[in-house]
């Protein structure tokens, strides 16, 4: 069975885990409806993106 020769220090362990954190999702208020929407995403309810109609509206 493989056993480490030395104990990994807390600093070294935490440096390795520094990229494991979750990033926060950026929400903004929609200019037309006032609802929270994600930036750089099409609003699936209205079909708008950057102030123009990209998809036909869903009823």
Contact map, one row per residue, 1 for C-alpha under 8 A:
11100000000000000000000000000000000000000000000000000000000
11110000000000000000000000000000000000000000000000000000000
11111000000000000000000000000000000000000000000000000000000
01111110000000000000000000000000000000000000000000000000000
00111110000000000000000000000000000000000000000000000000000
00011111000000000000000000000000000000000000000000000000000
00011111100000000000000000000000000000000000000000000000000
00000111110110000000000000000000000000000000000000000000000
00000011111110000000000000000000000000000000000000000000000
00000001111111000000000000000000000000000000000000000000000
00000000111111100000000000000000000000000000000000000000000
00000001111111110000000000000000000000000000000000000000000
00000001111111111000000000000000000000000000000000000000000
00000000011111111100000000000000000000000000000000000000000
00000000001111111100000000000000000000000000000000000000000
00000000000111111110000000000000000000000000000000000000000
00000000000011111111100000000000000000000000000000000000000
00000000000001111111100000000000000000000000000000000000000
00000000000000011111100000000000000000000000000000000000000
00000000000000001111110000000000000000000000000000000000000
00000000000000001111111000000000000000000000000000000000000
00000000000000000001111100000000000000000000000000000000000
00000000000000000000111110000000000000000000000000000000000
00000000000000000000011111000000000000000000000000000000000
00000000000000000000001111100000000001000000000000000000000
00000000000000000000000111110000000001100000000000000000000
00000000000000000000000011111000000111100000000000000000000
00000000000000000000000001111100000111100000000000000000000
00000000000000000000000000111110011110000000000000000000000
00000000000000000000000000011111111110000000000000000000000
00000000000000000000000000001111110000000000000000000000000
00000000000000000000000000000111110000000000000000000000000
00000000000000000000000000000111111000000000000000000000000
00000000000000000000000000001111111100000000000000000000000
00000000000000000000000000001100111110000000000000000000000
00000000000000000000000000111100011111000000000000000000000
00000000000000000000000000111100001111101010000000000000000
00000000000000000000000011110000000111111000000000000000000
00000000000000000000000001110000000011111000000000000000000
00000000000000000000000000000000000001111100000010000000000
00000000000000000000000000000000000011111110000010000000000
00000000000000000000000000000000000000011111001110000100000
00000000000000000000000000000000000010001111111110000000000
00000000000000000000000000000000000000000111111100000000000
00000000000000000000000000000000000000000011111000000000110
00000000000000000000000000000000000000000011111100000011110
00000000000000000000000000000000000000000111111110001111110
00000000000000000000000000000000000000000111011111111110000
00000000000000000000000000000000000000011110001111111100000
00000000000000000000000000000000000000000000000111110000000
00000000000000000000000000000000000000000000000111111000000
00000000000000000000000000000000000000000000000111111100000
00000000000000000000000000000000000000000000001110111111000
00000000000000000000000000000000000000000100001110011111000
00000000000000000000000000000000000000000000011100001111100
00000000000000000000000000000000000000000000011000001111110
00000000000000000000000000000000000000000000111000000011111
00000000000000000000000000000000000000000000111000000001111
00000000000000000000000000000000000000000000000000000000111
